[in-house]
Amino acid sequence: MCGIVGYIGKKDINKILLDGLKELEYRGYDSAGIATMSDGEFKEYKAVGKIKNLEKKIYQTSETKNNTDKSSTGIGHTRWATHGKPTELNAHPHLGDYSYVVHNGIIENYKELKDELIQVGKKFVSQTDTEVIVHLFEYYFDKLNDSKKAFDATISRLQGAYSILLITQAQPDKIYFIKLGSPLAIATCSDGEYYIASSQSPLIGLANSVTYLEDGISGVVYENKVEFFEKNKRVTNDIKWQDLPISKLSAQKDGFRFFMEKETYEQSSVIVDTMMGRIKDDEIVFDEFDSDFLKNIDGVLISACGTSYHAGLTGSYLFERLSKIRTQVEVASEFRYKQPLLSNKTLFIAISQSGETADTIEALKMAKKAGLKTVVVCNVDNSSMTRVADVTILLRAGIEKGVASTKAFSTQVTVLWMLSLYIGKQIKTISNKLLKSEIKALRETPKYLIIDENIHQKCQRLSKRYLHGDGFFFIGRDVFYPLSLEGALKLKEISYIHAQGYPAGEMKHGPIALADEKLFTIALMPKGLLYEKTKSNVQELIARDSVVLSISPISFKLADDFIKTKDSEHYMHEFFEMLVVLQLFSMEVAIRLGNDVDMPRNLAKSVTVE
Ligand code: M6R
């Protein structure tokens, strides 16, 4: 949640900070702001809403318009509100008397600190937890007259997970930073300038060398130099610098209307990357595992949030069916507080696109602490989860920018499908015959993710009809049940229409009471899995006047609308084809409603608060 940028150097600082914030905007867009410093003097700009509002404000002043602003040090932030409403007063950077701070994450003990600071005369203007940081810093600076010591004293008082940048008139031309539980990277280039950001995308194209900070690392960035500290001791050797990719091309929209649309269309090609090198002849190969890693494993426990949870739920059907291993799936925010009984013979799998979801990180840490072998299935290398888990399996989906997750889900399911086969082979529960036929099906999967333009156009047409009504049920059986959950989540998060995924067979145990002509049902009716059973459940709804859109390779005359998918031998092919239909359908409904598909209200791409 939220995004941070910082810069020290001689280039156009307003442009660099703004461009960086635009790259991070998908992480939160309630408000944004920057603070820059030139010859010890501050300039501050803040705006509610998207970065374009901030940009307008910045370029209203003559200095910025004529590019005569000589500021050389600056920090910026795009916010997803946690404490306090999305107002300018609550927007970062937060000012004390002579310092500014930006912050990602949460300061858990901010109330106590605030009370303490109010008692010594500090005045607060915002409702945020962040503001305590800047007042605390100045409180210590006034006592110690040393900004490094004051920064250290400040961070020693903070509880929670955070990354922070701070600039101060007390020592201009420096940026103080700390990373603890929320990502932060520092990058540099041959000019010796320094760029700081909470993820790598703002750094690409500007810098060529980057370090992703470990938890507990703080430091100071100067013009031409950076110093790192851990618990007040200077660290040098442990800081690993690596090359940054040089092209931003993959992160652009390529002529699609929205990133979500582009990412939906990309799925067929990215799952080829996901599988690359992992299928050899009739074997699944995961070089990520040591040969005895899965020895003695007698169960799998998957934990994740949102779309990643739906991938996990899909995976649980595949694990039990194909590798015959007992599999449990837990929503991470529930798992971490339920005091679960954990066995170290269980393989723990965290699933996360970003690798930064706070609840999933905690679930992973709990499992690791309890002695379980841990794996993360993740799209972002060098993310927090990849640093905790014993084994990382990367999705290779490329940057996913749309808040509504698409290609992360299809690649997650692909990895879990491959993992179920790999584990089955390792623990000798899958026959060679089944393994071979599943691998054949896996290899054929990319073609089921190629988008049929007729289906896309049909979704466009249908979106008109399905705008009204009291809400949606998405129903399916077996793996089509988690798919129905995913379809409903897609629709609600970008169209803001109420939608619920449900097991088709459960409707008659209560929800069918809602059925009438204002209730829309999206029925997932695969040919290859429990077709007749699902059909009976759909008929029960039709008999009660629900408007039904059937998605199936088999034409179903009783339904009000019908999207015909391809015939296939394998139910997972039907799964992936229906997934695309659901993604396109929800996107077209949201577009017709005029919503911002890539940045839906109240959401953020990466949820780094619990
Ligand atoms: O980065 P993660 O996969 O851990 O994120 C988990 C959820 O926040 C995420 O999948 C969310 O549900 C998506 N916006 C859904 O499209």
Residues whose N, C-alpha, C, O or C-beta is under 5 A from the ligand:
A	BS01	M6R	C305 G306 T307 S308 I351 S352 Q353 S354 G355 T357 V403 A404 S405 K605 V607
